[in-house]
Amino acid sequence: MKKKLALALTAGMLLVGVGHMFAAPGDEDDPIITLSYIEQVLVPSITKQINQTAAPVFEVVDIEAGSSLICEAGTELILRKGTATVIATEKGGLANVTSGIDLQNNAPVPANSLLIVPLSDGRGITAQDDLILMIKGKYTIKQ
């Protein structure tokens, strides 16, 4: 009796195992992803999402002596060449995040320091001589 039971259990397990071996791969509950799906659907979708959420990059801008650069809120700038002074308002100046200070009106703009404009209220810099700046954000140049 025990031999028949063991034989029946072994045969049942073999049938289940063989059934899984010959079953079609993938189904509605567990689909297979094909290379064409990855290339035609998945990669373009991921690329589109990356391009839409990519952060803006710094652009190199030349400013002539005597001109003013007026920035909008969130604009970041780095003075690379030349000398300039800060245009501040009664609400404050430009945030120098490199040294952790607020640059007030007519203060000299330090070279190679990251400055951030906190509000769109007319803040910016005035060029004392020709400047090269790296700017990320929106701005207007006034002659």
Secondary structure in CASP SS format (residue, H / E / C, confidence):
PFRMAT SS
TARGET T0000
AUTHOR 0000-0000-0000
METHOD secondary structure of the structure
MODEL  1
M C 1.00
K H 1.00
K H 1.00
K H 1.00
L H 1.00
A H 1.00
L H 1.00
A H 1.00
L H 1.00
T H 1.00
A H 1.00
G H 1.00
M H 1.00
L H 1.00
L H 1.00
V H 1.00
G H 1.00
V H 1.00
G H 1.00
H H 1.00
M H 1.00
F H 1.00
A C 1.00
A C 1.00
P C 1.00
G C 1.00
D C 1.00
E C 1.00
D C 1.00
D C 1.00
P C 1.00
I C 1.00
I C 1.00
T C 1.00
L H 1.00
S H 1.00
Y H 1.00
I H 1.00
E H 1.00
Q H 1.00
V H 1.00
L H 1.00
V H 1.00
P H 1.00
S H 1.00
I H 1.00
T H 1.00
K H 1.00
Q H 1.00
I H 1.00
N H 1.00
Q H 1.00
T H 1.00
A C 1.00
A C 1.00
P C 1.00
V C 1.00
F C 1.00
E E 1.00
V E 1.00
V E 1.00
D E 1.00
I E 1.00
E C 1.00
A C 1.00
G C 1.00
S C 1.00
S E 1.00
L E 1.00
I E 1.00
C E 1.00
E C 1.00
A C 1.00
G C 1.00
T C 1.00
E E 1.00
L E 1.00
I E 1.00
L E 1.00
R E 1.00
K E 1.00
G C 1.00
T C 1.00
A E 1.00
T E 1.00
V E 1.00
I E 1.00
A C 1.00
T E 1.00
E C 1.00
K C 1.00
G E 1.00
G C 1.00
L E 1.00
A E 1.00
N E 1.00
V C 1.00
T C 1.00
S C 1.00
G C 1.00
I E 1.00
D E 1.00
L E 1.00
Q C 1.00
N C 1.00
N C 1.00
A C 1.00
P E 1.00
V C 1.00
P C 1.00
A E 1.00
N C 1.00
S C 1.00
L E 1.00
L E 1.00
I E 1.00
V C 1.00
P C 1.00
L C 1.00
S C 1.00
D C 1.00
G C 1.00
R C 1.00
G E 1.00
I E 1.00
T E 1.00
A E 1.00
Q C 1.00
D C 1.00
D C 1.00
L E 1.00
I E 1.00
L E 1.00
M E 1.00
I E 1.00
K E 1.00
G C 1.00
K C 1.00
Y E 1.00
T E 1.00
I E 1.00
K E 1.00
Q C 1.00
END
